[in-house]
Amino acid sequence: MLTSLQNLVFPHVGLECWLNHFFLPLHVCFCEVYLIVSLSNAIFPFLLSAVKFENCQRSREVGFISSHPNFSVRPDGTVYTQQEVANLSEPVQFMVTARDTEKWHKEKESESTEELQKEEVIRFSRRHQRGSSANGLRRQKRDWVIPPINVPENSRGPFPHMLVRIRSDQDKDPGIRYSITGAGADQPPSGIYNIDPISGNMFVTQPLDREERASYHLRAHAVDMNGNQVENPIDLYIYVIDMNDNRPEFQNQVYNGSVAEGSKPGSSVMQVTASDSDDSTTANGMVRYRILSQTPHSPIPNMFTINSETGDIVTVAAGLDREKVSQYTLIVQATDMEGNLNFGLSNTATALISITDINDNPPEFTVRTFSGEVPENKVNVVVANLTVVDRDQPHSPNWNAVYRIVNGDPSGHFTIRTNPITNEGMLTVIKPVDFEMNRAFMLTVVVSNQAHLASGIQSSLQSTAGVTISVQDVNEPPVFPVNPKIIRFEEGVPAGTTLTVFAAQDPDHFIHQIVRYAKLSDPANWLRINRTNGQITTMALLDRESMYVRNNMYEATFLAYDNGSPQASGTGTLQIYLIDVNDNAPVLVPREAQVCERTRPNSRINITASDADTDPNVGPFVFELPSFPPSVRRNWTISRLSGDYAQLKLRISYLEAGMYEIPIIVSDSGNPPLSNRSVIRVKVCPCDHNGDCSATGAVAAAGLGTGAIIAILICIIILLSMVLLFVVWMKRREKERQAKPLLIDPEDDVRDNILKYDEEGGGEEDQDYDLSQLQQPESLDHIINKTTGVRRVDERPVIAESQYPVRPSVPHPGDIGDFINDGLRAADNDPTAPPYDSLLVFDYEGSGSTAGSVSSLNSTSSGDQDYDYLNDWGPRFKKLADLYGGGDDD
């Protein structure tokens, strides 16, 4: 019976240990452990316990050796039974030795090879029955647990290498066949393990790589020749023993970290990490770190240390100063085998540590006193540049300077702006200074950083400086004390009236200068200014109703200038408030209206008046009808509606339609009041039931005079005459057209039609013609006898002319088409009609040429020919003259 791998719990397992180790002269650690084991009914193989050992030299590997042949200890310290052990009534004592030597790896590889070469037999377990001594019950014997098979990686062979031999209790039957299944055998990666089906020897066929696959789980089978299973399958576990064949690898080749300057010892900087592909539970994959070098060595060579297990880098000494060393470079080494430099594999990486800045350096002025000059009345002018030095990180809050004026400028004439590039303080004037008020300023300036100073850092005495500013006197323009100046006057003051004295003052008290005046702006040209004393007088009447007056205010601008060098000038504005007087009579509104000829309730005209004056020289208005002519008061009446409005209406029940001009006298409420006689044109017309003027009534009421009516009639007669003349002319032209004979179809008349020609020739098919016909025929005597130079024979044949159809004197329009077709047929059959059907000869050169071949001509000359006359033929023959006329030059 096959048994599956399982950890069985036994009823009694006892374990006692004694430890004794000592150091040998050759640095060999040796340790002995005594184990006392008592068990019952143990089935091979059985895991008993585990032995842990911490060797005396941490950089060494440990190997275990058991003194009892039935018990073994694996490399991981697990104690298990080597073969089936009968029921032990007494504890078994044996010794486990732990060894460590510099040749351990070579011995281990040699022992692994020998172990592979040693034949280990694994039998299929069978179930045995036995009776119970007490109650007659029968219990089944437990299966053995097959121990794992350990195979070292990277073995050099030779291959195939035998691992174990699989045997069955029925192996006496020669017909038993063995096989293995699972990943590594018949499943990917297949072919790594195989088994001899007859002998049961199991082999590994190639070197193994633990990093690629650390273990394999196979199943062994035993069948007869017919394929029947003779044993239950057993599980085989194969573990690949790790060898130190991989170096630690850093995640990055360059690590970047930072730490603030002035940090205390133990401050964390950064962490480096390396990984090893070997087994991390063994020394092969246990990585340790150390720092190989530090650059620079300032202030000491060992400013940093690294945790050997975690890779954390921390400071170990004080004295980090960014202004002295801004960056450190560390070479960090990672070594496996727990850092054993003799057996471990190593790799290196670079750690760059930047020292970050803190505000441990206050800004300091380069000098204790600065000076500058500023012209008076100037703003946004840089007076002085205040320079400072700061050893902190440039263009950072620890370096950026902030300036403050703490004394000497109570009025706030100055401010200090920081130059973001140079960090200088630009002392700037923001409020004009006056030389006559302050000739100099003594300022106290303090500089600091945007960031506060670090803890424990005090401000420097050089962070305070004095600034002396001298004010330069300049020629200032005259100033009008009151600007603008407002005065009040009644409109209509006569010309020559003195209004005021608009004088300016020169602010330059320490320089005596003369001020003169001139007029700069006077829209209505009403004013005059005395150029010496600034007296303002009128040149014309001041009119409040003028277009140049806005809201009763008239404005003029004057100029005051001195005789300084350079000359300075200032402007002043004079505003004259004009008080209204009653100098404008009211005007009637509206000037035109219409009413019905018969009195109706809505036949009334609302009237009012407009006045250019203002209160109290305007309404309420008084409206009245004059006494002359008497018909006005007889036909019309005015009734008052309110202070500004009245109503005009008919006094009589009917008034003949027409246009009437009604005079009305309007008076205002001024003191004294002014009156105006205004005329309103009223159109009286017949009205419909709605009270609106009808169309006929509107025309009648328009009141056209006799002259206007006559002019309209004359225009109508002229227009009718022109239309009549045009009709007569068109009829006469039509008669002329009918009198002319119709020679051609209007569609063929080229005068009024566009002719389209589409034919461009027949191509090659149209080239079959006799070229001899283009030459003068020898047989035509009447042509040969013609005068030399005559080459055309398109002459009219001398035959009787054809008869053409005669057009009737009064043709009918329906006969025109027949007449044209008959004429066309007659013309086609008439040989005397042009173009004549005769032979035309063009460009005849004769049967032969009297001149020889052109090739007989040559350019040689006898030398006696004179070509100088070519120069007289003009610029077109200049090139020819140069070729033939300049023989001597050539």
C-alpha positions in Angstrom: 0.0 0.0 0.0 1.3 3.5 -0.9 1.2 6.2 1.7 0.8 9.9 1.2 3.2 12.4 2.9 1.7 13.7 6.1 2.9 14.7 9.6 1.6 12.1 12.0 1.2 13.0 15.7 2.6 10.3 17.9 1.4 9.7 21.4 4.7 10.3 23.1 7.8 12.1 21.9 10.4 13.1 24.5 13.3 15.5 23.8 16.1 16.5 26.0 19.2 18.5 25.0 22.6 19.1 26.4 24.8 21.8 24.8 28.5 21.9 24.8 30.6 24.0 22.4 34.1 25.1 22.4 36.5 26.9 20.1 39.2 25.1 18.3 42.5 26.7 17.5 41.7 26.7 13.7 38.6 28.8 14.2 36.3 25.7 14.0 33.1 25.9 16.0 31.8 22.6 17.3 28.6 22.0 19.2 27.1 18.7 20.6 23.4 18.2 21.4 22.2 15.1 23.2 18.7 14.1 22.3 16.6 11.5 24.2 13.7 10.3 22.1 11.0 7.8 23.2 8.2 6.9 20.9 5.8 4.1 20.2 4.3 2.9 16.9 6.5 5.3 14.8 6.2 4.7 11.1 9.1 5.6 8.9 9.8 8.4 8.1 8.7 10.4 11.1 9.5 14.0 11.9 10.5 14.3 15.5 11.7 17.8 16.3 13.9 20.6 15.1 17.3 21.7 16.3 18.2 25.4 16.1 21.8 26.4 16.4 23.4 29.9 16.6 27.0 29.4 15.7 29.8 31.1 17.5 30.8 33.0 14.3 27.8 34.5 12.7 29.3 34.5 9.2 29.7 30.7 9.1 27.2 28.1 7.9 26.1 25.2 10.1 26.0 21.5 9.3 24.4 18.7 11.5 25.6 15.1 12.0 23.6 12.5 13.9 25.4 9.7 15.9 22.4 7.3 15.6 21.9 5.4 12.4 18.1 5.5 12.7 17.9 9.2 13.1 19.0 12.0 10.8 19.1 15.8 10.9 18.4 17.9 7.8 20.3 21.1 7.0 17.3 23.2 8.4 17.7 21.3 11.8 14.7 19.0 11.4 15.2 15.6 13.1 13.5 12.6 11.5 13.6 8.8 11.6 15.8 7.3 9.0 14.0 3.9 8.8 11.2 2.0 10.6 11.7 1.9 14.3 10.0 -0.7 16.5 8.2 0.2 19.6 10.7 1.7 22.0 10.1 0.9 25.6 13.2 2.9 26.7 14.3 6.3 25.5 17.0 6.4 22.8 19.9 8.8 23.4 22.0 10.0 20.5 24.2 13.0 19.8 23.8 15.7 17.1 26.9 17.6 16.2 26.9 21.1 14.6 30.0 22.0 12.6 31.3 25.1 11.0 34.5 25.5 9.0 35.9 27.6 6.2 35.8 24.5 3.9 32.1 23.8 4.8 30.8 24.7 1.3 33.2 22.4 -0.5 32.5 19.6 2.0 28.8 20.2 1.6 28.9 20.0 -2.1 31.1 16.8 -1.9 28.6 15.3 0.6 25.7 16.2 -1.6 27.4 14.5 -4.5 28.1 11.5 -2.5 24.6 11.4 -1.2 23.3 11.5 -4.8 25.6 8.7 -5.7 24.5 6.7 -2.7 21.6 4.4 -3.5 18.6 5.2 -1.3 15.7 2.9 -1.5 12.1 4.0 -1.1 9.6 1.2 -0.7 5.9 1.2 -1.3 4.4 0.8 2.2 1.8 -1.9 2.8 -1.0 -2.0 5.4 -0.5 -4.7 8.2 -3.2 -5.9 10.5 -2.7 -6.9 14.1 -5.0 -7.7 17.0 -5.6 -5.8 20.1 -4.6 -7.6 23.3 -7.5 -6.1 25.3 -10.8 -6.1 23.4 -10.0 -8.1 20.3 -10.2 -5.0 18.0 -7.8 -4.9 15.1 -6.0 -1.7 14.1 -4.3 -0.8 10.8 -0.6 0.0 10.8 0.1 3.5 9.7 2.0 4.4 6.4 5.5 5.7 6.4 6.0 9.4 5.6 8.4 9.5 2.7 11.2 12.1 3.5 11.8 14.8 1.0 14.6 14.4 -1.5 17.2 17.2 -1.5 19.0 18.1 -4.7 21.6 20.9 -4.8 21.2 23.4 -7.5 23.8 24.0 -10.2 25.2 20.5 -9.9 27.9 19.8 -12.4 26.7 16.2 -13.0 27.4 13.9 -14.7 23.8 13.5 -15.9 21.5 11.7 -15.6 22.2 11.6 -11.9 20.4 8.9 -9.8 18.4 10.2 -6.9 16.5 7.2 -5.3 15.3 3.7 -6.1 11.5 3.0 -5.9 10.7 -0.6 -4.9 7.6 -2.5 -4.2 7.1 -5.4 -1.8 6.0 -7.4 -4.8 9.1 -6.6 -6.8 9.7 -10.3 -7.0 7.2 -10.3 -9.8 9.2 -9.4 -12.9 6.1 -7.9 -14.5 6.0 -4.8 -12.3 6.6 -1.4 -14.0 7.4 1.9 -12.3 6.6 5.4 -13.4 6.5 9.0 -12.1 4.0 11.8 -12.9 3.8 15.5 -12.1 5.5 18.8 -13.0 9.1 18.0 -14.0 8.3 14.5 -15.2 5.4 14.3 -17.7 4.2 17.9 -17.2 6.0 21.1 -17.9 8.8 21.6 -17.3 8.9 18.0 -18.5 12.0 15.8 -18.8 13.8 17.0 -15.7 13.2 13.7 -13.9 12.7 10.2 -15.2 12.6 6.6 -13.8 13.7 3.3 -15.1 10.4 1.4 -15.4 12.0 -2.0 -14.5 14.6 -1.2 -11.8 12.7 1.8 -10.4 15.8 4.0 -10.4 14.9 7.6 -10.4 17.2 10.2 -12.1 17.6 13.9 -12.5 18.6 14.8 -16.1 20.0 18.3 -15.9 21.2 21.0 -13.4 18.5 22.6 -11.3 18.0 26.3 -10.6 16.3 27.0 -7.3 15.5 30.6 -8.3 13.6 29.2 -11.3 11.8 26.4 -9.3 12.4 25.6 -5.6 10.6 22.3 -5.3 8.8 19.5 -7.2 6.0 17.3 -6.3 5.9 13.9 -8.1 3.9 10.8 -7.7 5.4 7.3 -8.1 3.3 4.5 -9.5 3.7 0.7 -9.7 1.6 -1.4 -12.2 1.7 -4.9 -13.6 2.1 -5.8 -17.2 -1.6 -5.3 -17.8 -1.5 -1.8 -16.4 -3.3 -2.7 -13.2 -2.2 -0.8 -10.1 -0.4 -3.1 -7.7 0.4 -0.4 -5.2 -1.1 2.9 -4.1 0.8 5.9 -5.5 3.3 7.5 -3.2 4.1 11.3 -3.1 7.7 12.3 -3.7 8.8 15.8 -2.7 12.0 17.1 -4.2 13.6 20.2 -2.7 16.3 22.1 -4.6 19.0 23.0 -2.1 20.0 26.7 -2.5 23.5 27.7 -3.4 24.9 31.2 -3.2 24.9 31.9 -6.9 23.2 35.4 -7.0 24.6 38.7 -6.0 22.5 41.3 -4.2 21.0 43.8 -6.6 20.2 47.4 -5.6 16.8 48.7 -6.8 18.6 51.9 -8.0 22.2 52.5 -8.9 21.9 56.0 -7.6 19.9 57.0 -4.5 19.1 60.6 -3.6 18.5 61.8 -0.1 18.6 64.9 1.9 19.2 66.1 5.4 19.0 69.6 6.9 22.2 71.3 7.8 22.8 71.4 11.5 20.9 68.2 12.1 21.6 66.3 15.3 23.3 62.9 15.3 20.9 60.1 14.6 18.8 62.1 12.1 17.4 59.9 9.4 18.7 60.6 5.9 17.5 57.9 3.5 17.2 54.2 2.9 18.9 52.0 0.3 17.5 48.6 -0.5 19.0 45.6 -2.2 17.5 42.2 -2.9 19.0 38.7 -3.4 17.4 36.0 -5.5 18.8 33.3 -3.3 16.8 31.8 -0.4 16.1 34.5 2.1 15.7 32.0 4.9 19.3 31.0 4.5 22.5 32.9 4.7 22.7 32.9 0.9 19.8 35.4 0.7 20.5 37.5 3.9 21.9 40.8 2.8 23.9 43.2 5.0 24.9 46.8 4.2 28.0 48.9 4.9 29.4 52.2 3.8 32.6 51.9 1.8 33.5 55.6 1.4 32.3 59.2 1.9 33.2 62.1 -0.2 34.2 64.7 0.9 35.7 63.9 4.3 34.6 67.2 5.8 34.3 67.8 8.7 35.1 64.1 9.5 35.3 61.0 7.2 32.4 59.2 8.9 29.5 61.7 9.1 27.0 58.9 8.3 26.3 55.3 9.2 24.0 52.6 7.8 21.9 50.0 9.5 23.4 46.8 8.2 20.1 45.0 8.0 17.6 47.7 7.0 19.8 49.9 4.9 18.7 53.1 6.8 21.4 55.8 6.6 21.5 58.2 9.5 23.9 60.9 10.7 26.4 60.0 13.4 28.1 63.4 14.0 27.2 67.0 14.2 28.6 69.7 12.0 26.6 69.5 8.7 26.9 73.0 7.1 25.5 73.6 3.6 27.6 76.7 3.2 30.7 74.5 3.5 29.6 71.2 2.0 26.3 71.1 0.0 26.4 67.4 -1.0 28.0 64.1 0.2 28.6 61.1 -2.0 28.5 57.7 -0.3 29.4 54.3 -1.8 27.2 51.7 -0.2 28.0 47.9 -0.4 25.5 45.1 0.0 26.8 41.6 0.7 24.9 38.4 1.1 25.9 35.5 3.4 24.9 37.8 6.2 27.7 40.2 5.2 30.5 37.6 5.2 33.1 39.2 2.9 35.0 35.9 2.5 32.1 33.8 1.2 29.4 36.4 0.4 28.8 38.1 -3.0 28.7 41.9 -3.0 27.4 44.8 -5.1 27.6 48.6 -4.7 25.4 51.6 -5.2 25.9 55.4 -4.9 24.0 57.5 -2.4 23.9 61.3 -3.0 23.0 63.2 0.1 22.1 66.8 -0.3 22.4 69.2 2.6 19.3 71.3 2.7 19.4 74.9 3.7 18.1 76.4 7.0 18.1 80.1 7.7 21.2 80.1 9.8 22.8 83.2 8.2 21.1 86.6 8.6 21.4 89.1 5.8 24.0 91.8 6.3 24.5 95.2 4.7 27.8 95.5 2.8 28.3 99.0 4.3 26.8 100.8 7.3 25.8 104.0 5.5 24.2 104.6 2.1 23.5 107.9 0.3 21.5 109.2 -2.6 19.9 112.2 -4.3 16.4 112.9 -5.6 14.9 115.8 -7.5 12.0 117.4 -5.8 8.5 116.6 -7.1 9.6 113.4 -8.7 8.0 110.0 -8.0 8.9 106.4 -8.8 12.6 107.3 -8.9 15.2 104.9 -7.4 17.3 106.9 -5.0 19.8 104.3 -3.8 20.5 100.6 -4.1 21.0 98.9 -0.8 23.3 95.9 -1.1 23.4 92.9 1.3 25.1 89.5 1.5 23.4 86.3 2.6 25.2 82.9 2.6 22.0 80.9 2.6 20.5 79.2 -0.5 20.0 81.8 -3.2 16.5 82.6 -4.3 15.0 80.8 -1.4 12.9 82.3 1.5 16.1 81.9 3.6 17.9 84.2 1.2 15.3 86.7 0.0 15.7 90.0 1.7 12.9 92.1 3.2 13.7 95.8 3.8 11.9 98.1 6.3 12.3 101.9 7.0 12.1 102.1 10.8 13.0 105.8 11.2 13.4 109.1 9.3 10.3 109.1 7.0 7.2 109.9 9.0 5.3 111.1 6.0 5.9 108.0 3.9 7.8 109.5 1.0 9.9 106.4 0.4 9.6 102.7 0.1 12.1 99.9 -0.5 11.4 97.2 -3.1 13.6 94.1 -3.3 15.3 93.2 -6.6 14.4 89.5 -7.1 17.5 88.8 -9.0 20.3 90.6 -7.1 18.4 90.7 -3.7 19.3 94.5 -3.5 17.0 97.0 -1.9 15.8 99.7 -4.3 15.0 102.8 -2.3 12.2 104.5 -4.3 10.3 107.8 -4.0 6.5 107.2 -3.9 5.4 110.6 -2.6 6.9 113.9 -4.0 9.4 115.7 -1.8 9.6 119.4 -1.6 13.0 121.1 -1.4 11.5 124.1 0.3 10.1 121.8 3.0 12.9 119.2 3.4 16.3 119.5 2.0 17.5 116.1 3.2 16.3 112.9 4.9 18.1 110.6 7.3 16.6 107.1 7.1 17.2 104.0 9.3 16.8 100.7 7.4 16.6 97.2 8.7 16.9 94.0 6.5 15.6 90.5 7.3 14.6 87.3 5.4 11.3 86.1 4.3 11.8 83.1 6.6 12.5 83.4 10.3 16.0 82.7 11.5 16.6 79.2 12.7 16.4 78.4 16.4 19.4 79.8 18.2 20.5 82.1 15.5 20.7 85.8 16.4 20.3 88.8 14.2 23.5 90.5 13.1 24.4 94.1 14.0 25.1 94.6 10.3 21.5 94.0 9.5 20.8 97.8 10.2 22.1 100.7 8.0 21.6 104.4 7.6 20.6 106.1 4.4 21.2 109.8 3.7 19.0 111.3 0.9 19.6 114.8 -0.5 16.7 116.7 -2.2 17.7 118.6 -5.3 16.0 121.9 -6.0 14.3 122.3 -9.4 12.4 125.1 -11.1 8.8 124.4 -10.1 5.9 125.7 -12.1 3.6 128.5 -10.8 0.7 127.2 -8.8 -2.8 128.7 -8.7 -3.8 128.6 -5.0 -7.5 127.9 -5.9 -7.9 125.6 -8.8 -10.5 125.5 -10.2 -11.7 128.9 -9.2 -15.5 129.5 -9.2 -17.1 133.0 -9.5 -20.8 134.0 -10.0 -22.0 136.7 -12.4 -25.3 137.6 -14.1 -25.4 137.0 -17.7 -25.4 140.0 -20.0 -22.7 141.9 -18.2 -21.2 144.4 -20.8 -17.8 144.0 -22.4 -14.9 145.4 -20.4 -16.3 144.3 -17.0 -13.6 143.0 -14.6 -14.6 139.6 -13.2 -11.7 138.6 -10.9 -8.0 138.4 -10.5 -6.7 134.9 -11.2 -3.2 135.0 -9.9 -0.6 132.2 -9.4 2.2 131.8 -6.9 5.8 130.6 -7.6 6.7 127.8 -5.1 10.5 128.6 -5.5 10.8 130.8 -2.5 14.6 130.9 -2.7 14.7 132.1 -6.3 13.0 135.4 -7.4 11.1 134.8 -10.6 8.5 136.8 -12.6 5.2 135.1 -13.4 3.3 135.9 -16.6 -0.2 134.8 -17.7 -1.8 133.8 -21.0 -5.2 132.5 -22.1 -5.1 128.8 -22.9 -8.8 127.9 -23.5 -11.8 130.2 -24.0 -14.4 128.5 -26.2 -16.7 131.5 -26.7 -13.9 134.1 -26.7 -15.6 136.1 -24.0 -12.6 136.7 -21.6 -9.2 138.5 -21.5 -6.4 138.1 -18.9 -3.8 140.7 -17.9 -0.5 139.0 -18.6 1.1 140.8 -15.7 -1.3 140.5 -12.8 -3.8 137.9 -14.0 -6.9 140.2 -14.0 -9.8 138.7 -15.9 -12.1 141.1 -17.9 -14.9 140.4 -20.4 -14.6 141.0 -24.2 -18.3 140.3 -25.0 -21.7 139.8 -23.4 -21.9 136.6 -21.3 -24.9 134.6 -22.4 -26.2 131.8 -20.2 -28.1 130.3 -23.1 -25.0 129.9 -25.2 -24.0 126.5 -26.5 -20.7 126.8 -24.6 -22.5 126.9 -21.2 -23.2 123.7 -19.5 -25.5 123.7 -16.4 -25.1 127.4 -16.1 -21.3 127.0 -15.9 -18.8 128.5 -18.3 -15.3 127.2 -18.1 -12.0 128.8 -19.3 -8.4 127.7 -18.8 -5.4 130.1 -18.2 -1.6 129.5 -18.2 0.9 130.9 -15.7 4.6 130.6 -16.5 7.8 131.9 -15.0 11.1 133.0 -16.4 13.2 130.3 -14.9 15.6 128.0 -16.7 14.1 125.8 -17.9 10.8 127.6 -18.0 8.0 126.1 -16.0 4.3 126.6 -16.4 1.1 125.7 -14.7 -2.6 125.8 -15.6 -5.6 127.1 -13.8 -9.3 126.7 -14.6 -11.8 129.5 -14.0 -15.5 128.5 -13.8 -18.1 131.3 -14.1 -21.5 130.5 -12.8 -24.0 132.6 -14.9 -27.1 133.8 -13.1 -30.1 133.9 -15.4 -31.9 137.1 -16.4 -35.2 137.3 -18.3 -33.7 138.0 -21.8 -35.6 135.4 -23.8 -39.3 135.7 -24.8 -41.3 132.5 -24.8 -42.1 130.7 -28.1 -45.4 129.0 -29.0 -45.5 125.2 -29.3 -46.7 123.6 -31.6 -46.5 125.7 -34.8 -49.0 123.6 -36.9 -52.2 121.8 -36.1 -55.5 120.6 -37.6 -59.2 120.7 -36.5 -62.6 119.7 -38.0 -64.6 122.2 -39.8 -67.5 121.6 -37.6 -67.3 121.9 -33.8 -66.7 118.6 -32.1 -65.7 117.6 -28.6 -62.3 116.5 -29.7 -61.7 119.5 -32.1 -59.3 121.3 -29.7 -55.6 122.2 -29.9 -53.4 122.0 -26.8 -50.7 124.6 -26.9 -47.8 125.5 -24.7 -44.6 127.6 -24.9 -40.8 127.1 -24.6 -38.5 129.6 -22.9 -34.6 129.5 -23.0 -34.5 131.1 -19.6 -34.8 129.3 -16.3 -36.9 129.8 -13.2 -38.3 132.3 -12.3 -38.2 133.7 -15.8 -40.3 131.0 -17.5 -43.9 129.8 -16.7 -46.6 130.1 -15.9 -47.3 131.5 -19.4 -50.1 133.7 -20.4 -51.8 133.0 -23.8 -54.1 135.5 -25.5 -55.5 136.3 -29.0 -54.7 139.7 -30.5 -57.6 142.1 -31.2 -56.5 142.5 -34.8 -57.6 141.1 -37.1 -61.0 140.9 -35.6 -61.8 137.6 -37.3 -59.4 135.8 -35.0 -61.3 136.5 -31.9 -64.6 136.0 -33.8 -63.7 132.5 -35.0 -61.3 131.2 -32.2 -61.1 131.2 -28.5 -58.3 130.2 -25.9 -59.0 128.6 -22.5 -56.3 128.1 -19.9 -55.6 124.5 -18.8 -52.6 124.9 -16.4 -49.7 127.2 -15.8 -47.9 126.1 -18.9 -50.7 124.8 -21.1 -53.8 126.3 -22.9 -56.4 125.1 -25.4 -57.3 126.7 -28.7 -60.7 125.8 -30.3 -63.3 127.1 -32.6 -65.7 129.7 -31.3 -68.3 129.1 -34.1 -70.0 125.9 -35.1 -68.7 125.7 -38.6 -65.6 127.1 -40.4 -64.9 126.6 -44.1 -62.1 124.1 -44.7 -58.7 125.6 -45.5 -55.4 126.8 -43.9 -55.6 129.5 -41.3 -52.8 131.4 -39.6 -53.8 132.4 -36.1 -51.6 134.8 -34.2 -51.2 134.2 -30.4 -49.4 136.4 -27.8 -47.4 134.4 -25.2 -46.0 136.1 -22.1 -43.6 134.6 -19.4 -43.5 135.3 -15.7 -40.2 137.2 -15.7 -39.7 140.6 -14.0 -40.4 142.4 -16.2 -42.2 139.8 -18.3 -41.4 139.3 -21.9 -44.0 138.6 -24.6 -43.9 137.1 -28.1 -46.4 137.1 -30.9 -46.4 133.7 -32.5 -48.4 132.3 -35.4 -49.8 128.8 -35.5 -51.0 127.3 -38.8 -54.3 125.5 -38.3 -55.7 123.2 -41.1 -59.5 123.1 -41.0 -60.8 120.0 -42.8 -64.0 117.8 -43.1 -63.8 114.9 -40.7 -65.3 111.5 -40.6 -67.3 110.0 -37.8 -64.2 109.3 -35.8 -63.1 113.0 -36.0 -60.2 112.4 -38.4 -59.7 114.5 -41.5 -61.0 112.7 -44.7 -58.8 112.4 -47.8 -60.9 114.8 -50.0 -61.1 117.1 -47.1 -57.4 117.0 -46.6 -56.8 118.0 -50.2 -59.3 120.7 -50.1 -57.8 121.9 -46.9 -54.4 122.0 -48.3 -55.3 125.3 -49.8 -53.4 125.1 -53.1 -53.2 128.3 -55.0 -54.0 128.9 -58.6 -50.4 128.9 -59.7 -49.8 125.6 -58.1 -52.8 124.0 -59.8 -51.7 125.4 -63.2 -48.2 124.0 -62.7 -49.6 120.6 -62.0 -51.8 120.6 -65.1 -48.8 121.7 -67.3 -46.7 118.8 -66.0 -49.6 116.3 -66.7 -49.9 117.7 -70.3 -46.2 117.4 -71.0 -46.1 113.8 -69.7 -49.0 112.8 -71.9 -47.4 114.5 -75.0 -44.2 112.5 -74.4 -46.1 109.3 -74.3 -48.0 110.1 -77.5 -44.8 111.0 -79.4 -43.2 107.7 -78.3 -46.1 105.7 -79.6 -46.1 107.5 -83.0 -42.3 106.9 -83.3 -42.7 103.2 -82.7 -45.5 102.8 -85.3 -43.4 104.7 -87.9 -40.4 102.5 -87.3 -42.5 99.4 -87.7 -43.7 100.6 -91.1 -40.1 101.1 -92.2 -39.3 97.6 -91.2 -42.2 96.2 -93.3 -41.2 98.3 -96.3 -37.6 96.8 -96.5 -37.3 93.4 -98.3 -36.5 90.5 -96.0 -33.3 89.0 -97.4 -32.2 86.6 -94.7 -33.7 84.6 -91.9 -33.4 86.7 -88.6 -31.8 83.6 -87.0 -28.9 83.8 -89.5 -28.4 87.6 -89.1 -24.9 87.9 -87.7 -25.7 91.3 -86.4 -27.9 90.1 -83.7 -26.8 86.4 -83.3 -23.8 84.6 -81.9 -22.5 82.1 -84.3 -20.9 79.0 -82.9 -18.3 77.1 -84.9 -17.4 73.6 -83.6 -15.5 72.1 -86.5 -11.7 72.0 -86.1 -10.9 69.6 -89.0 -11.1 65.9 -89.8 -7.6 64.9 -88.5 -5.6 62.5 -90.6 -8.6 61.4 -92.6 -9.0 64.9 -93.9 -5.4 65.0 -95.3 -6.0 62.9 -98.5 -5.7 65.6 -101.1 -3.6 66.3 -104.2 -0.8 68.9 -103.4 -0.3 69.4 -107.1 -3.5 71.3 -107.3 -1.7 74.0 -105.2 0.7 74.7 -108.1 -0.2 76.7 -111.1 -1.7 74.3 -113.7 0.2 74.4 -117.0 -2.9 73.6 -119.0 -4.9 76.8 -118.2 -3.8 79.2 -120.8 -5.9 82.1 -119.6 -4.2 81.8 -116.3 -0.7 81.6 -117.6 -1.2 84.6 -119.8 -2.0 86.7 -116.8 0.3 89.4 -115.7 3.2 88.3 -113.4 2.2 88.4 -109.8 -1.5 87.5 -110.3 -2.1 84.2 -108.7 -5.9 84.2 -107.9 -8.4 82.9 -110.4 -11.5 83.3 -108.3 -13.3 85.0 -111.2 -17.0 85.1 -111.8 -18.0 82.7 -114.6 -19.5 84.4 -117.7 -22.8 82.5 -117.9 -26.4 83.5 -117.6 -27.5 84.4 -114.2 -30.1 82.3 -112.4 -33.5 83.6 -111.7 -34.4 84.3 -108.0 -38.0 84.4 -106.7 -39.6 87.8 -106.7 -40.9 89.1 -103.3 -44.5 90.4 -103.5 -45.0 94.1 -102.7 -47.1 93.3 -99.7 -45.9 90.0 -98.4 -47.9 88.0 -95.9 -46.0 87.1 -92.7 -46.7 83.4 -93.3 -44.9 83.6 -96.7 -41.6 84.8 -95.3 -40.2 81.2 -94.6 -41.1 80.0 -98.1 -39.5 83.0 -99.7 -36.2 82.5 -97.8 -36.1 78.7 -98.6 -36.7 79.4 -102.3 -34.0 82.0 -102.4 -31.6 79.6 -100.6 -32.1 76.9 -103.2 -31.6 79.3 -106.0 -28.4 80.6 -104.6 -27.0 77.1 -104.1 -27.6 76.2 -107.7 -26.3 79.5 -109.1 -22.6 79.2 -110.2 -22.3 83.0 -110.6 -23.1 83.6 -106.9 -20.1 84.3 -104.7 -18.1 82.6 -103.5 -17.2 81.4 -107.0 -16.7 77.7 -107.6 -13.2 78.3 -109.2 -9.7 77.2 -108.6 -7.6 79.3 -106.2 -3.8 79.2 -106.4 -1.7 80.4 -103.5 2.1 80.9 -103.0 3.1 79.5 -106.4 6.9 79.4 -106.7 7.2 77.9 -110.2 8.5 74.6 -111.4 12.0 75.4 -110.4 14.1 78.0 -108.6 16.5 80.2 -110.4 18.7 80.4 -107.3 21.1 77.7 -106.3 21.1 75.7 -103.1 21.3 77.7 -99.9 24.1 75.3 -98.9 26.3 76.8 -101.6 26.5 80.0 -99.6 29.5 80.4 -97.4 30.7 83.1 -95.0 34.2 83.5 -96.5 35.0 86.8 -98.1 37.7 87.9 -100.5 38.9 90.4 -98.0 38.1 93.4 -100.3 34.5 93.6 -99.0 34.0 96.6 -96.7 31.4 96.0 -93.9 31.9 99.3 -92.1 28.5 100.5 -93.5 26.9 98.1 -91.0 27.8 100.5 -88.2 25.5 103.0 -89.8 22.4 100.7 -89.8 21.7 101.2 -86.1 21.8 99.1 -82.9 20.1 96.1 -84.5 23.1 95.5 -86.7 25.7 96.3 -84.1 26.5 92.6 -83.4 26.8 91.9 -87.2 29.1 95.0 -87.5 31.3 93.7 -84.7 31.6 90.3 -86.4 32.5 91.6 -89.9 33.7 95.1 -89.4 36.5 94.6 -86.8 38.9 92.3 -88.7 42.0 94.1 -87.7 41.2 93.8 -84.0 40.8 90.1 -84.3 
